[in-house]
Amino acid sequence: MRRRKFITLLCSALAWPVTARAQRAGNKWRIAFITHAAEVIYEPLFEDLRELGYVEGQNITIERRYAEGRPERFQGFAAEMVRLKADLI
């Protein structure tokens, strides 16, 4: 019985990305990106998204917020992203 549960779980996990894409057809994903400052170390993340077919302005929107050395701003940024209904924070 454990084997059957494992196979079911594995198949569900593999099918989830396909299901998620099917549900969001025609819509834009909204990604909230909150960090201390704009740095070049984050560019590979955005490049990888482009390589996977996620193009900003076409099928994703990236909301960027930078605390600029003021960590107290993170809570306000997170609340703002919740109000914007970001799909990923």
N, C-alpha and C positions, 0 to 999 in steps of 0.2 A: 504494500500500500504506500509506503514512503516513496518508492520509485515513481509511482503514478503521480503523486503530489508534486514531486520535484519536476517531472516532465511538464506537468500542467503549468507550474510556476514559470519554468524556463520559456515555454512557448508564449505565455502571456507577456513576459518581459520583452521578448523579441518582437511581438506584434504591436506593442504599445506605441513605438514611434510612428508606425504606419497608420495606426488608428488616430493618433494625435494630428498628423498631417491631414488626414481625410476630414477631420472635424474643422480644421482651420482653413480649408480651401478658400482662396479669395480674400482672406483677412490678413492683416499685418500682425506679426508678433511684436509686442512692446517689451523691450529689455531695458531695465534700469541698471545703470552702471554708476556706482557710488564709490569714490576713492579719495585719497588725500589730495592728489594733484594729477594733472595731465602729464603722463610720462610715456616715453617711447616703449617701455617694457610691456605695455598693454596692446600695442599694435599687432603683435602676432595673433592675439585672440581675435581681433576684428578681421585680420587677413584670413584666418582659418574659417571664420564664418562665411566670408565671401567665396572661398574655395568650395564650401559645402552648398553654395547656392543661395545663401542668405545675403541679399543686397540691401543695404540701408536705403530707405526711400522707396523701395519696390515691395519687398515682402517682410521687412523688419523695420522697426523704429527703435533707435537707441537713445534713451534719455540719459545724458551724462551730467553728473553733479560732482563737483570737486570741493572738498572742505577747505583747501588752501591753508593747511596748518591749524585749522580750528576744529578739533574732533567733536566739539559740542554741536556742530552742524549736522552730524550724521543722523541723529534722531529726527530732525526736521525733514531732511532729505528722504528718509525712509517713509515717513508719514505722507509726504508729497507723492511718492511713487505708489503707495497704496491707493491714494485718491485718484491717481492717473490709471489705476487698474493695470499695472505692469504685469506681464505674464511671468517674468523672471526678474528677481532683484538680486 
